[in-house]
Amino acid sequence: MSELFKSYHKVFRIKSHFVFAIKYRKDLFLDNKYVETSKEAKKARQEESSLD
């Protein structure tokens, strides 16, 4: 069983943490190729980790 973390009024289990900073990369994601690659990578990670 995975380790549960406890805080003041909650108990939780973090499976994944995803940070997406786009401030200086806006032009990059105007190209559909990068958007599709990003979606595929996210989907592969989701299937790998069985996240919902």
N, CA, C and O atoms as a Tripos MOL2 file, in Angstrom:
@<TRIPOS>MOLECULE
protein
  208   207    52     0     0
PROTEIN
NO_CHARGES

@<TRIPOS>ATOM
      1 N           0.8410   -1.1800    0.0000 N.3       1 MET1
      2 CA          0.0000    0.0000    0.0000 C.3       1 MET1
      3 C           0.8830    1.2380    0.0000 C.2       1 MET1
      4 O           1.9150    1.2610    0.6700 O.2       1 MET1
      5 N           0.5020    2.2410   -0.7220 N.am      2 SER2
      6 CA          1.2680    3.4740   -0.8120 C.3       2 SER2
      7 C           1.2080    4.2390    0.4970 C.2       2 SER2
      8 O           0.2440    4.1550    1.2570 O.2       2 SER2
      9 N           2.2650    4.9800    0.7260 N.am      3 GLU3
     10 CA          2.3410    5.7800    1.9460 C.3       3 GLU3
     11 C           1.3570    6.9450    1.8840 C.2       3 GLU3
     12 O           1.2710    7.6420    0.8720 O.2       3 GLU3
     13 N           0.6250    7.1480    2.9560 N.am      4 LEU4
     14 CA         -0.3040    8.2730    3.0530 C.3       4 LEU4
     15 C           0.3770    9.4020    3.8060 C.2       4 LEU4
     16 O           1.0600    9.1640    4.8020 O.2       4 LEU4
     17 N           0.1950   10.6270    3.3360 N.am      5 PHE5
     18 CA          0.7510   11.8040    3.9830 C.3       5 PHE5
     19 C          -0.3520   12.4920    4.7680 C.2       5 PHE5
     20 O          -1.5000   12.5560    4.3280 O.2       5 PHE5
     21 N           0.0070   12.9970    5.9220 N.am      6 LYS6
     22 CA         -0.9870   13.6550    6.7710 C.3       6 LYS6
     23 C          -0.5970   15.1060    6.9820 C.2       6 LYS6
     24 O           0.5760   15.4350    7.1580 O.2       6 LYS6
     25 N          -1.5980   15.9600    6.9620 N.am      7 SER7
     26 CA         -1.4290   17.3800    7.2280 C.3       7 SER7
     27 C          -2.5070   17.7720    8.2270 C.2       7 SER7
     28 O          -3.1940   16.9000    8.7590 O.2       7 SER7
     29 N          -2.6660   19.0420    8.4890 N.am      8 TYR8
     30 CA         -3.5840   19.5160    9.5270 C.3       8 TYR8
     31 C          -4.9660   18.8620    9.4840 C.2       8 TYR8
     32 O          -5.3770   18.2360   10.4610 O.2       8 TYR8
     33 N          -5.6740   18.9900    8.3940 N.am      9 HIS9
     34 CA         -7.0430   18.4830    8.3210 C.3       9 HIS9
     35 C          -7.2530   17.5830    7.1090 C.2       9 HIS9
     36 O          -8.3590   17.4850    6.5770 O.2       9 HIS9
     37 N          -6.1850   16.9350    6.6850 N.am     10 LYS10
     38 CA         -6.3210   16.1140    5.4830 C.3      10 LYS10
     39 C          -5.3190   14.9620    5.4820 C.2      10 LYS10
     40 O          -4.2870   15.0090    6.1510 O.2      10 LYS10
     41 N          -5.6490   13.9440    4.7230 N.am     11 VAL11
     42 CA         -4.7780   12.8110    4.4630 C.3      11 VAL11
     43 C          -4.7560   12.6580    2.9560 C.2      11 VAL11
     44 O          -5.8080   12.6850    2.3180 O.2      11 VAL11
     45 N          -3.5700   12.4960    2.3730 N.am     12 PHE12
     46 CA         -3.4950   12.4530    0.9190 C.3      12 PHE12
     47 C          -2.3510   11.5770    0.4450 C.2      12 PHE12
     48 O          -1.4400   11.2450    1.2040 O.2      12 PHE12
     49 N          -2.4190   11.2130   -0.8200 N.am     13 ARG13
     50 CA         -1.3750   10.4460   -1.4830 C.3      13 ARG13
     51 C          -1.1380   11.1050   -2.8420 C.2      13 ARG13
     52 O          -2.0320   11.1230   -3.6890 O.2      13 ARG13
     53 N           0.0370   11.6310   -3.0460 N.am     14 ILE14
     54 CA          0.3600   12.2970   -4.3060 C.3      14 ILE14
     55 C           0.9640   11.2660   -5.2520 C.2      14 ILE14
     56 O           1.9860   10.6540   -4.9440 O.2      14 ILE14
     57 N           0.3320   11.0800   -6.3960 N.am     15 LYS15
     58 CA          0.8480   10.1590   -7.4020 C.3      15 LYS15
     59 C           1.6650   10.8910   -8.4550 C.2      15 LYS15
     60 O           2.6140   10.3360   -9.0100 O.2      15 LYS15
     61 N           1.3020   12.1170   -8.7260 N.am     16 SER16
     62 CA          1.9900   12.8600   -9.7750 C.3      16 SER16
     63 C           1.8120   14.3480   -9.5320 C.2      16 SER16
     64 O           0.7840   14.7970   -9.0250 O.2      16 SER16
     65 N           2.8320   15.0960   -9.9030 N.am     17 HIS17
     66 CA          2.7730   16.5550   -9.7930 C.3      17 HIS17
     67 C           3.2540   17.1090  -11.1250 C.2      17 HIS17
     68 O           4.3720   16.8190  -11.5510 O.2      17 HIS17
     69 N           2.4340   17.8890  -11.7710 N.am     18 PHE18
     70 CA          2.7410   18.3940  -13.1070 C.3      18 PHE18
     71 C           2.7110   19.9140  -13.0820 C.2      18 PHE18
     72 O           1.7030   20.5210  -12.7190 O.2      18 PHE18
     73 N           3.8290   20.5240  -13.4720 N.am     19 VAL19
     74 CA          3.9200   21.9840  -13.5280 C.3      19 VAL19
     75 C           4.1210   22.3640  -14.9840 C.2      19 VAL19
     76 O           5.0180   21.8510  -15.6540 O.2      19 VAL19
     77 N           3.2910   23.2530  -15.4580 N.am     20 PHE20
     78 CA          3.3500   23.6610  -16.8560 C.3      20 PHE20
     79 C           3.4500   25.1820  -16.9150 C.2      20 PHE20
     80 O           2.4490   25.8850  -16.7760 O.2      20 PHE20
     81 N           4.6700   25.6850  -17.1240 N.am     21 ALA21
     82 CA          4.8960   27.1330  -17.1950 C.3      21 ALA21
     83 C           4.9920   27.5360  -18.6590 C.2      21 ALA21
     84 O           5.9140   27.1170  -19.3580 O.2      21 ALA21
     85 N           4.0640   28.3320  -19.1210 N.am     22 ILE22
     86 CA          4.0010   28.6670  -20.5370 C.3      22 ILE22
     87 C           4.2690   30.1470  -20.8140 C.2      22 ILE22
     88 O           4.2500   30.5670  -21.9710 O.2      22 ILE22
     89 N           4.5130   30.9260  -19.7950 N.am     23 LYS23
     90 CA          4.6240   32.3760  -19.9560 C.3      23 LYS23
     91 C           5.5290   32.7750  -21.1250 C.2      23 LYS23
     92 O           5.1390   33.6050  -21.9460 O.2      23 LYS23
     93 N           6.7130   32.2050  -21.2100 N.am     24 TYR24
     94 CA          7.6580   32.5920  -22.2580 C.3      24 TYR24
     95 C           7.6590   31.6170  -23.4320 C.2      24 TYR24
     96 O           8.4980   31.7320  -24.3260 O.2      24 TYR24
     97 N           6.7440   30.6720  -23.4420 N.am     25 ARG25
     98 CA          6.7140   29.6690  -24.5110 C.3      25 ARG25
     99 C           5.4100   29.7040  -25.2980 C.2      25 ARG25
    100 O           5.0750   28.7370  -25.9810 O.2      25 ARG25
    101 N           4.6910   30.7800  -25.2140 N.am     26 LYS26
    102 CA          3.3910   30.8870  -25.8690 C.3      26 LYS26
    103 C           3.4940   30.6300  -27.3730 C.2      26 LYS26
    104 O           2.6830   29.8910  -27.9320 O.2      26 LYS26
    105 N           4.4730   31.2280  -28.0220 N.am     27 ASP27
    106 CA          4.6250   31.0650  -29.4680 C.3      27 ASP27
    107 C           4.8930   29.6110  -29.8490 C.2      27 ASP27
    108 O           4.4780   29.1570  -30.9150 O.2      27 ASP27
    109 N           5.5770   28.8970  -28.9890 N.am     28 LEU28
    110 CA          5.8790   27.4960  -29.2480 C.3      28 LEU28
    111 C           4.5990   26.6810  -29.3930 C.2      28 LEU28
    112 O           4.5140   25.7970  -30.2460 O.2      28 LEU28
    113 N           3.6050   26.9760  -28.5600 N.am     29 PHE29
    114 CA          2.3740   26.1840  -28.5620 C.3      29 PHE29
    115 C           1.3220   26.7060  -29.5290 C.2      29 PHE29
    116 O           0.1860   26.2330  -29.5260 O.2      29 PHE29
    117 N           1.6840   27.6600  -30.3410 N.am     30 LEU30
    118 CA          0.7900   28.0610  -31.4200 C.3      30 LEU30
    119 C           0.9190   27.0890  -32.5920 C.2      30 LEU30
    120 O           0.0520   27.0330  -33.4640 O.2      30 LEU30
    121 N           2.0120   26.3250  -32.6010 N.am     31 ASP31
    122 CA          2.2350   25.3060  -33.6240 C.3      31 ASP31
    123 C           1.5590   24.0100  -33.1610 C.2      31 ASP31
    124 O           1.8750   23.5000  -32.0870 O.2      31 ASP31
    125 N           0.6520   23.4880  -33.9460 N.am     32 ASN32
    126 CA         -0.1400   22.3110  -33.5810 C.3      32 ASN32
    127 C           0.7260   21.0820  -33.3080 C.2      32 ASN32
    128 O           0.3370   20.2160  -32.5230 O.2      32 ASN32
    129 N           1.8930   20.9960  -33.9460 N.am     33 LYS33
    130 CA          2.7820   19.8530  -33.7410 C.3      33 LYS33
    131 C           3.1700   19.7190  -32.2640 C.2      33 LYS33
    132 O           3.1710   18.6140  -31.7210 O.2      33 LYS33
    133 N           3.4950   20.8220  -31.6250 N.am     34 TYR34
    134 CA          3.9000   20.8010  -30.2220 C.3      34 TYR34
    135 C           2.7220   20.5040  -29.3000 C.2      34 TYR34
    136 O           2.8840   19.8470  -28.2720 O.2      34 TYR34
    137 N           1.5650   20.9780  -29.6610 N.am     35 VAL35
    138 CA          0.3660   20.7080  -28.8600 C.3      35 VAL35
    139 C           0.0600   19.2150  -28.8680 C.2      35 VAL35
    140 O          -0.2160   18.6300  -27.8200 O.2      35 VAL35
    141 N           0.1090   18.6030  -30.0330 N.am     36 GLU36
    142 CA         -0.1680   17.1690  -30.1420 C.3      36 GLU36
    143 C           0.8800   16.3470  -29.3980 C.2      36 GLU36
    144 O           0.5380   15.3750  -28.7250 O.2      36 GLU36
    145 N           2.1490   16.7250  -29.5120 N.am     37 THR37
    146 CA          3.2170   16.0170  -28.8060 C.3      37 THR37
    147 C           3.0090   16.1020  -27.3010 C.2      37 THR37
    148 O           3.2010   15.1230  -26.5800 O.2      37 THR37
    149 N           2.6170   17.2730  -26.8400 N.am     38 SER38
    150 CA          2.3480   17.4800  -25.4180 C.3      38 SER38
    151 C           1.1860   16.6030  -24.9470 C.2      38 SER38
    152 O           1.2600   15.9970  -23.8780 O.2      38 SER38
    153 N           0.1320   16.5350  -25.7280 N.am     39 LYS39
    154 CA         -1.0280   15.7010  -25.3780 C.3      39 LYS39
    155 C          -0.6500   14.2240  -25.3330 C.2      39 LYS39
    156 O          -1.0740   13.4970  -24.4340 O.2      39 LYS39
    157 N           0.1520   13.7810  -26.3100 N.am     40 GLU40
    158 CA          0.5700   12.3810  -26.3520 C.3      40 GLU40
    159 C           1.4390   12.0280  -25.1440 C.2      40 GLU40
    160 O           1.2940   10.9530  -24.5610 O.2      40 GLU40
    161 N           2.3350   12.9340  -24.7750 N.am     41 ALA41
    162 CA          3.2080   12.6940  -23.6220 C.3      41 ALA41
    163 C           2.3900   12.6060  -22.3400 C.2      41 ALA41
    164 O           2.6470   11.7530  -21.4910 O.2      41 ALA41
    165 N           1.4110   13.4860  -22.2040 N.am     42 LYS42
    166 CA          0.5500   13.4700  -21.0110 C.3      42 LYS42
    167 C          -0.2530   12.1770  -20.9430 C.2      42 LYS42
    168 O          -0.3870   11.5760  -19.8780 O.2      42 LYS42
    169 N          -0.7820   11.7580  -22.0790 N.am     43 LYS43
    170 CA         -1.5850   10.5290  -22.1160 C.3      43 LYS43
    171 C          -0.7190    9.3040  -21.7910 C.2      43 LYS43
    172 O          -1.1570    8.4040  -21.0740 O.2      43 LYS43
    173 N           0.5080    9.2760  -22.3220 N.am     44 ALA44
    174 CA          1.4070    8.1590  -22.0380 C.3      44 ALA44
    175 C           1.7460    8.1030  -20.5540 C.2      44 ALA44
    176 O           1.7810    7.0250  -19.9600 O.2      44 ALA44
    177 N           1.9960    9.2600  -19.9580 N.am     45 ARG45
    178 CA          2.2990    9.3190  -18.5180 C.3      45 ARG45
    179 C           1.0890    8.8790  -17.6950 C.2      45 ARG45
    180 O           1.2360    8.1990  -16.6790 O.2      45 ARG45
    181 N          -0.0930    9.2650  -18.1330 N.am     46 GLN46
    182 CA         -1.3190    8.8970  -17.4290 C.3      46 GLN46
    183 C          -1.5230    7.3850  -17.4680 C.2      46 GLN46
    184 O          -1.8700    6.7750  -16.4560 O.2      46 GLN46
    185 N          -1.3090    6.7840  -18.6290 N.am     47 GLU47
    186 CA         -1.4790    5.3350  -18.7580 C.3      47 GLU47
    187 C          -0.4140    4.5930  -17.9630 C.2      47 GLU47
    188 O          -0.6880    3.5590  -17.3540 O.2      47 GLU47
    189 N           0.8120    5.1330  -17.9730 N.am     48 GLU48
    190 CA          1.9140    4.5150  -17.2490 C.3      48 GLU48
    191 C           1.6470    4.5070  -15.7410 C.2      48 GLU48
    192 O           1.9570    3.5330  -15.0540 O.2      48 GLU48
    193 N           1.0820    5.5760  -15.2460 N.am     49 SER49
    194 CA          0.8410    5.7050  -13.8090 C.3      49 SER49
    195 C          -0.5590    5.2720  -13.4130 C.2      49 SER49
    196 O          -0.8820    5.2250  -12.2260 O.2      49 SER49
    197 N          -1.3720    4.9640  -14.3710 N.am     50 SER50
    198 CA         -2.7890    4.6320  -14.1730 C.3      50 SER50
    199 C          -3.4920    5.7030  -13.3560 C.2      50 SER50
    200 O          -4.2140    5.4050  -12.4040 O.2      50 SER50
    201 N          -3.2700    6.9630  -13.7440 N.am     51 LEU51
    202 CA         -3.9430    8.0920  -13.1030 C.3      51 LEU51
    203 C          -5.2870    8.3110  -13.7530 C.2      51 LEU51
    204 O          -5.4750    7.9980  -14.9290 O.2      51 LEU51
    205 N          -6.2070    8.8380  -13.0070 N.am     52 ASP52
    206 CA         -7.5300    9.1400  -13.5500 C.3      52 ASP52
    207 C          -7.7720   10.6200  -13.5400 C.2      52 ASP52
    208 O          -8.8360   11.0750  -13.9600 O.2      52 ASP52
@<TRIPOS>BOND
     1     1     2 1
     2     2     3 1
     3     3     4 2
     4     3     5 am
     5     5     6 1
     6     6     7 1
     7     7     8 2
     8     7     9 am
     9     9    10 1
    10    10    11 1
    11    11    12 2
    12    11    13 am
    13    13    14 1
    14    14    15 1
    15    15    16 2
    16    15    17 am
    17    17    18 1
    18    18    19 1
    19    19    20 2
    20    19    21 am
    21    21    22 1
    22    22    23 1
    23    23    24 2
    24    23    25 am
    25    25    26 1
    26    26    27 1
    27    27    28 2
    28    27    29 am
    29    29    30 1
    30    30    31 1
    31    31    32 2
    32    31    33 am
    33    33    34 1
    34    34    35 1
    35    35    36 2
    36    35    37 am
    37    37    38 1
    38    38    39 1
    39    39    40 2
    40    39    41 am
    41    41    42 1
    42    42    43 1
    43    43    44 2
    44    43    45 am
    45    45    46 1
    46    46    47 1
    47    47    48 2
    48    47    49 am
    49    49    50 1
    50    50    51 1
    51    51    52 2
    52    51    53 am
    53    53    54 1
    54    54    55 1
    55    55    56 2
    56    55    57 am
    57    57    58 1
    58    58    59 1
    59    59    60 2
    60    59    61 am
    61    61    62 1
    62    62    63 1
    63    63    64 2
    64    63    65 am
    65    65    66 1
    66    66    67 1
    67    67    68 2
    68    67    69 am
    69    69    70 1
    70    70    71 1
    71    71    72 2
    72    71    73 am
    73    73    74 1
    74    74    75 1
    75    75    76 2
    76    75    77 am
    77    77    78 1
    78    78    79 1
    79    79    80 2
    80    79    81 am
    81    81    82 1
    82    82    83 1
    83    83    84 2
    84    83    85 am
    85    85    86 1
    86    86    87 1
    87    87    88 2
    88    87    89 am
    89    89    90 1
    90    90    91 1
    91    91    92 2
    92    91    93 am
    93    93    94 1
    94    94    95 1
    95    95    96 2
    96    95    97 am
    97    97    98 1
    98    98    99 1
    99    99   100 2
   100    99   101 am
   101   101   102 1
   102   102   103 1
   103   103   104 2
   104   103   105 am
   105   105   106 1
   106   106   107 1
   107   107   108 2
   108   107   109 am
   109   109   110 1
   110   110   111 1
   111   111   112 2
   112   111   113 am
   113   113   114 1
   114   114   115 1
   115   115   116 2
   116   115   117 am
   117   117   118 1
   118   118   119 1
   119   119   120 2
   120   119   121 am
   121   121   122 1
   122   122   123 1
   123   123   124 2
   124   123   125 am
   125   125   126 1
   126   126   127 1
   127   127   128 2
   128   127   129 am
   129   129   130 1
   130   130   131 1
   131   131   132 2
   132   131   133 am
   133   133   134 1
   134   134   135 1
   135   135   136 2
   136   135   137 am
   137   137   138 1
   138   138   139 1
   139   139   140 2
   140   139   141 am
   141   141   142 1
   142   142   143 1
   143   143   144 2
   144   143   145 am
   145   145   146 1
   146   146   147 1
   147   147   148 2
   148   147   149 am
   149   149   150 1
   150   150   151 1
   151   151   152 2
   152   151   153 am
   153   153   154 1
   154   154   155 1
   155   155   156 2
   156   155   157 am
   157   157   158 1
   158   158   159 1
   159   159   160 2
   160   159   161 am
   161   161   162 1
   162   162   163 1
   163   163   164 2
   164   163   165 am
   165   165   166 1
   166   166   167 1
   167   167   168 2
   168   167   169 am
   169   169   170 1
   170   170   171 1
   171   171   172 2
   172   171   173 am
   173   173   174 1
   174   174   175 1
   175   175   176 2
   176   175   177 am
   177   177   178 1
   178   178   179 1
   179   179   180 2
   180   179   181 am
   181   181   182 1
   182   182   183 1
   183   183   184 2
   184   183   185 am
   185   185   186 1
   186   186   187 1
   187   187   188 2
   188   187   189 am
   189   189   190 1
   190   190   191 1
   191   191   192 2
   192   191   193 am
   193   193   194 1
   194   194   195 1
   195   195   196 2
   196   195   197 am
   197   197   198 1
   198   198   199 1
   199   199   200 2
   200   199   201 am
   201   201   202 1
   202   202   203 1
   203   203   204 2
   204   203   205 am
   205   205   206 1
   206   206   207 1
   207   207   208 2
@<TRIPOS>SUBSTRUCTURE
     1 MET1         2 RESIDUE 1 A MET
     2 SER2         6 RESIDUE 1 A SER
     3 GLU3        10 RESIDUE 1 A GLU
     4 LEU4        14 RESIDUE 1 A LEU
     5 PHE5        18 RESIDUE 1 A PHE
     6 LYS6        22 RESIDUE 1 A LYS
     7 SER7        26 RESIDUE 1 A SER
     8 TYR8        30 RESIDUE 1 A TYR
     9 HIS9        34 RESIDUE 1 A HIS
    10 LYS10       38 RESIDUE 1 A LYS
    11 VAL11       42 RESIDUE 1 A VAL
    12 PHE12       46 RESIDUE 1 A PHE
    13 ARG13       50 RESIDUE 1 A ARG
    14 ILE14       54 RESIDUE 1 A ILE
    15 LYS15       58 RESIDUE 1 A LYS
    16 SER16       62 RESIDUE 1 A SER
    17 HIS17       66 RESIDUE 1 A HIS
    18 PHE18       70 RESIDUE 1 A PHE
    19 VAL19       74 RESIDUE 1 A VAL
    20 PHE20       78 RESIDUE 1 A PHE
    21 ALA21       82 RESIDUE 1 A ALA
    22 ILE22       86 RESIDUE 1 A ILE
    23 LYS23       90 RESIDUE 1 A LYS
    24 TYR24       94 RESIDUE 1 A TYR
    25 ARG25       98 RESIDUE 1 A ARG
    26 LYS26      102 RESIDUE 1 A LYS
    27 ASP27      106 RESIDUE 1 A ASP
    28 LEU28      110 RESIDUE 1 A LEU
    29 PHE29      114 RESIDUE 1 A PHE
    30 LEU30      118 RESIDUE 1 A LEU
    31 ASP31      122 RESIDUE 1 A ASP
    32 ASN32      126 RESIDUE 1 A ASN
    33 LYS33      130 RESIDUE 1 A LYS
    34 TYR34      134 RESIDUE 1 A TYR
    35 VAL35      138 RESIDUE 1 A VAL
    36 GLU36      142 RESIDUE 1 A GLU
    37 THR37      146 RESIDUE 1 A THR
    38 SER38      150 RESIDUE 1 A SER
    39 LYS39      154 RESIDUE 1 A LYS
    40 GLU40      158 RESIDUE 1 A GLU
    41 ALA41      162 RESIDUE 1 A ALA
    42 LYS42      166 RESIDUE 1 A LYS
    43 LYS43      170 RESIDUE 1 A LYS
    44 ALA44      174 RESIDUE 1 A ALA
    45 ARG45      178 RESIDUE 1 A ARG
    46 GLN46      182 RESIDUE 1 A GLN
    47 GLU47      186 RESIDUE 1 A GLU
    48 GLU48      190 RESIDUE 1 A GLU
    49 SER49      194 RESIDUE 1 A SER
    50 SER50      198 RESIDUE 1 A SER
    51 LEU51      202 RESIDUE 1 A LEU
    52 ASP52      206 RESIDUE 1 A ASP
